[in-house]
């Protein structure tokens, strides 16, 4: 399994349930140069707390699980 597939599986199994509980969704875009690019949709796309969720929950969990990841960033 590639690192991209492992990250996607982790997002689906570990992060998505939390995001879904807030009526949002998370979508993996790509992994490049140590950066995971994601998209938040649903309620999370317009929530003012989404940046806090990104840094304190999503990025922290991904970096803890995958030492190859240096940063998690919202895709433009």
N, CA and C atoms as an extended XYZ file, in Angstrom:
228
Properties=species:S:1:pos:R:3:atomname:S:1:resname:S:1:resid:I:1 pbc="F F F"
N         0.862       -1.182        0.000 N   UNK     1
C         0.000        0.000        0.000 CA  UNK     1
C         0.904        1.240        0.000 C   UNK     1
N         0.594        2.202       -0.840 N   UNK     2
C         1.382        3.435       -0.916 CA  UNK     2
C         1.057        4.350        0.262 C   UNK     2
N         1.919        5.316        0.504 N   UNK     3
C         1.690        6.282        1.588 CA  UNK     3
C         0.393        7.051        1.345 C   UNK     3
N         0.097        7.363        0.086 N   UNK     4
C        -1.142        8.082       -0.237 CA  UNK     4
C        -2.358        7.240        0.145 C   UNK     4
N        -2.295        5.951       -0.160 N   UNK     5
C        -3.407        5.060        0.183 CA  UNK     5
C        -3.542        4.913        1.696 C   UNK     5
N        -2.419        4.853        2.389 N   UNK     6
C        -2.452        4.750        3.848 CA  UNK     6
C        -3.062        6.008        4.464 C   UNK     6
N        -2.693        7.165        3.944 N   UNK     7
C        -3.243        8.429        4.444 CA  UNK     7
C        -4.744        8.486        4.180 C   UNK     7
N        -5.156        8.104        2.984 N   UNK     8
C        -6.580        8.116        2.651 CA  UNK     8
C        -7.373        7.187        3.569 C   UNK     8
N        -6.842        6.015        3.824 N   UNK     9
C        -7.497        5.070        4.724 CA  UNK     9
C        -7.595        5.647        6.128 C   UNK     9
N        -6.519        6.256        6.601 N   UNK    10
C        -6.520        6.876        7.926 CA  UNK    10
C        -7.552        7.989        8.005 C   UNK    10
N        -7.617        8.819        6.970 N   UNK    11
C        -8.612        9.895        6.938 CA  UNK    11
C       -10.027        9.322        7.018 C   UNK    11
N       -10.283        8.285        6.224 N   UNK    12
C       -11.613        7.670        6.187 CA  UNK    12
C       -11.990        7.052        7.527 C   UNK    12
N       -11.062        6.334        8.125 N   UNK    13
C       -11.381        5.588        9.339 CA  UNK    13
C       -11.256        6.391       10.624 C   UNK    13
N       -10.316        7.325       10.675 N   UNK    14
C       -10.040        8.013       11.936 CA  UNK    14
C       -10.465        9.471       11.983 C   UNK    14
N       -10.413       10.161       10.873 N   UNK    15
C       -10.725       11.597       10.862 CA  UNK    15
C       -12.148       11.871       10.392 C   UNK    15
N       -12.578       11.190        9.344 N   UNK    16
C       -13.913       11.432        8.769 CA  UNK    16
C       -15.047       11.289        9.791 C   UNK    16
N       -15.037       10.289       10.671 N   UNK    17
C       -16.139       10.202       11.644 CA  UNK    17
C       -16.263       11.455       12.521 C   UNK    17
N       -15.133       12.014       12.916 N   UNK    18
C       -15.153       13.248       13.713 CA  UNK    18
C       -15.709       14.408       12.899 C   UNK    18
N       -15.228       14.555       11.678 N   UNK    19
C       -15.691       15.638       10.808 CA  UNK    19
C       -17.174       15.461       10.483 C   UNK    19
N       -17.587       14.228       10.219 N   UNK    20
C       -18.991       13.942        9.900 CA  UNK    20
C       -19.909       14.265       11.065 C   UNK    20
N       -19.404       14.123       12.285 N   UNK    21
C       -20.235       14.439       13.460 CA  UNK    21
C       -20.559       15.929       13.530 C   UNK    21
N       -19.845       16.720       12.747 N   UNK    22
C       -20.096       18.164       12.657 CA  UNK    22
C       -20.699       18.524       11.303 C   UNK    22
N       -21.283       17.525       10.631 N   UNK    23
C       -21.913       17.700        9.318 CA  UNK    23
C       -20.944       18.166        8.238 C   UNK    23
N       -19.712       17.705        8.337 N   UNK    24
C       -18.711       18.045        7.329 CA  UNK    24
C       -18.110       16.795        6.720 C   UNK    24
N       -17.254       17.005        5.756 N   UNK    25
C       -16.557       15.912        5.083 CA  UNK    25
C       -15.123       16.352        4.823 C   UNK    25
N       -14.244       15.372        4.720 N   UNK    26
C       -12.851       15.642        4.406 CA  UNK    26
C       -12.489       14.824        3.176 C   UNK    26
N       -11.742       15.449        2.277 N   UNK    27
C       -11.351       14.764        1.049 CA  UNK    27
C        -9.848       14.922        0.844 C   UNK    27
N        -9.177       13.808        0.640 N   UNK    28
C        -7.754       13.799        0.328 CA  UNK    28
C        -7.565       14.296       -1.094 C   UNK    28
N        -6.648       15.235       -1.285 N   UNK    29
C        -6.348       15.747       -2.614 CA  UNK    29
C        -5.037       15.136       -3.116 C   UNK    29
N        -3.961       15.329       -2.344 N   UNK    30
C        -2.680       14.743       -2.734 CA  UNK    30
C        -1.685       14.829       -1.590 C   UNK    30
N        -0.601       14.087       -1.745 N   UNK    31
C         0.535       14.129       -0.833 CA  UNK    31
C         1.756       14.443       -1.672 C   UNK    31
N         2.382       15.592       -1.396 N   UNK    32
C         3.513       16.035       -2.203 CA  UNK    32
C         4.519       16.778       -1.340 C   UNK    32
N         5.781       16.390       -1.446 N   UNK    33
C         6.875       17.048       -0.711 CA  UNK    33
C         6.604       17.144        0.791 C   UNK    33
N         6.024       16.104        1.361 N   UNK    34
C         5.758       16.068        2.793 CA  UNK    34
C         4.499       16.785        3.228 C   UNK    34
N         3.742       17.300        2.274 N   UNK    35
C         2.512       18.042        2.592 CA  UNK    35
C         1.302       17.253        2.124 C   UNK    35
N         0.347       17.079        3.039 N   UNK    36
C        -0.935       16.462        2.699 CA  UNK    36
C        -1.904       17.595        2.391 C   UNK    36
N        -2.460       17.565        1.206 N   UNK    37
C        -3.457       18.547        0.798 CA  UNK    37
C        -4.833       17.905        0.933 C   UNK    37
N        -5.725       18.606        1.632 N   UNK    38
C        -7.081       18.104        1.844 CA  UNK    38
C        -8.083       19.198        1.508 C   UNK    38
N        -9.329       18.781        1.426 N   UNK    39
C       -10.433       19.725        1.236 CA  UNK    39
C       -11.475       19.409        2.293 C   UNK    39
N       -11.973       20.440        2.947 N   UNK    40
C       -13.077       20.294        3.890 CA  UNK    40
C       -14.334       20.786        3.200 C   UNK    40
N       -15.396       19.983        3.256 N   UNK    41
C       -16.658       20.357        2.622 CA  UNK    41
C       -17.783       20.234        3.637 C   UNK    41
N       -18.986       20.513        3.185 N   UNK    42
C       -20.132       20.488        4.086 CA  UNK    42
C       -20.047       21.657        5.051 C   UNK    42
N       -20.513       21.463        6.252 N   UNK    43
C       -20.513       22.527        7.252 CA  UNK    43
C       -19.106       23.022        7.575 C   UNK    43
N       -18.126       22.158        7.429 N   UNK    44
C       -16.741       22.531        7.753 CA  UNK    44
C       -16.162       23.553        6.783 C   UNK    44
N       -16.698       23.620        5.583 N   UNK    45
C       -16.147       24.541        4.588 CA  UNK    45
C       -16.430       25.999        4.936 C   UNK    45
N       -17.458       26.254        5.721 N   UNK    46
C       -17.808       27.632        6.066 CA  UNK    46
C       -17.703       27.916        7.562 C   UNK    46
N       -17.268       26.947        8.318 N   UNK    47
C       -17.194       27.103        9.769 CA  UNK    47
C       -15.976       27.932       10.172 C   UNK    47
N       -16.175       28.880       11.055 N   UNK    48
C       -15.068       29.717       11.504 CA  UNK    48
C       -14.063       28.934       12.352 C   UNK    48
N       -14.468       27.815       12.908 N   UNK    49
C       -13.566       26.999       13.729 CA  UNK    49
C       -12.796       25.962       12.904 C   UNK    49
N       -12.993       25.943       11.611 N   UNK    50
C       -12.346       24.913       10.791 CA  UNK    50
C       -10.819       25.019       10.821 C   UNK    50
N       -10.275       26.219       10.940 N   UNK    51
C        -8.811       26.348       11.022 CA  UNK    51
C        -8.281       25.746       12.317 C   UNK    51
N        -9.036       25.878       13.384 N   UNK    52
C        -8.658       25.265       14.660 CA  UNK    52
C        -8.761       23.751       14.545 C   UNK    52
N        -9.831       23.277       13.943 N   UNK    53
C       -10.000       21.839       13.718 CA  UNK    53
C        -8.847       21.301       12.881 C   UNK    53
N        -8.449       22.060       11.863 N   UNK    54
C        -7.347       21.652       10.997 CA  UNK    54
C        -6.066       21.464       11.788 C   UNK    54
N        -5.704       22.470       12.559 N   UNK    55
C        -4.407       22.412       13.238 CA  UNK    55
C        -4.424       21.547       14.494 C   UNK    55
N        -5.471       21.620       15.276 N   UNK    56
C        -5.483       20.903       16.552 CA  UNK    56
C        -5.957       19.462       16.456 C   UNK    56
N        -6.719       19.142       15.450 N   UNK    57
C        -7.212       17.768       15.351 CA  UNK    57
C        -6.649       17.048       14.124 C   UNK    57
N        -6.923       17.556       12.961 N   UNK    58
C        -6.559       16.846       11.732 CA  UNK    58
C        -5.041       16.756       11.569 C   UNK    58
N        -4.370       17.908       11.552 N   UNK    59
C        -2.926       17.888       11.316 CA  UNK    59
C        -2.186       17.144       12.424 C   UNK    59
N        -2.562       17.371       13.646 N   UNK    60
C        -1.895       16.700       14.768 CA  UNK    60
C        -2.001       15.182       14.649 C   UNK    60
N        -3.192       14.684       14.325 N   UNK    61
C        -3.389       13.240       14.216 CA  UNK    61
C        -2.624       12.640       13.034 C   UNK    61
N        -2.644       13.319       11.899 N   UNK    62
C        -1.949       12.811       10.710 CA  UNK    62
C        -0.444       12.801       10.938 C   UNK    62
N         0.099       13.880       11.493 N   UNK    63
C         1.544       13.939       11.723 CA  UNK    63
C         1.988       12.938       12.781 C   UNK    63
N         1.125       12.666       13.727 N   UNK    64
C         1.437       11.664       14.751 CA  UNK    64
C         1.518       10.267       14.126 C   UNK    64
N         0.659        9.985       13.182 N   UNK    65
C         0.581        8.667       12.540 CA  UNK    65
C         1.645        8.473       11.452 C   UNK    65
N         1.943        9.535       10.696 N   UNK    66
C         2.848        9.436        9.552 CA  UNK    66
C         4.020       10.399        9.713 C   UNK    66
N         5.183        9.856       10.006 N   UNK    67
C         6.348       10.725       10.213 CA  UNK    67
C         6.798       11.398        8.917 C   UNK    67
N         6.370       10.885        7.762 N   UNK    68
C         6.711       11.483        6.473 CA  UNK    68
C         5.992       12.809        6.245 C   UNK    68
N         4.914       13.039        6.986 N   UNK    69
C         4.104       14.247        6.797 CA  UNK    69
C         4.682       15.387        7.626 C   UNK    69
N         4.992       16.479        6.945 N   UNK    70
C         5.529       17.675        7.601 CA  UNK    70
C         4.445       18.698        7.875 C   UNK    70
N         3.381       18.649        7.056 N   UNK    71
C         2.341       19.675        7.147 CA  UNK    71
C         1.060       19.154        6.497 C   UNK    71
N        -0.069       19.646        6.982 N   UNK    72
C        -1.372       19.378        6.348 CA  UNK    72
C        -1.929       20.741        5.964 C   UNK    72
N        -2.373       20.828        4.733 N   UNK    73
C        -2.810       22.120        4.216 CA  UNK    73
C        -4.109       21.971        3.439 C   UNK    73
N        -4.959       22.980        3.563 N   UNK    74
C        -6.175       23.012        2.763 CA  UNK    74
C        -5.818       23.323        1.322 C   UNK    74
N        -6.385       22.559        0.403 N   UNK    75
C        -6.163       22.799       -1.030 CA  UNK    75
C        -6.908       24.049       -1.441 C   UNK    75
N        -6.335       24.781       -2.373 N   UNK    76
C        -6.988       26.012       -2.848 CA  UNK    76
C        -8.111       25.709       -3.794 C   UNK    76
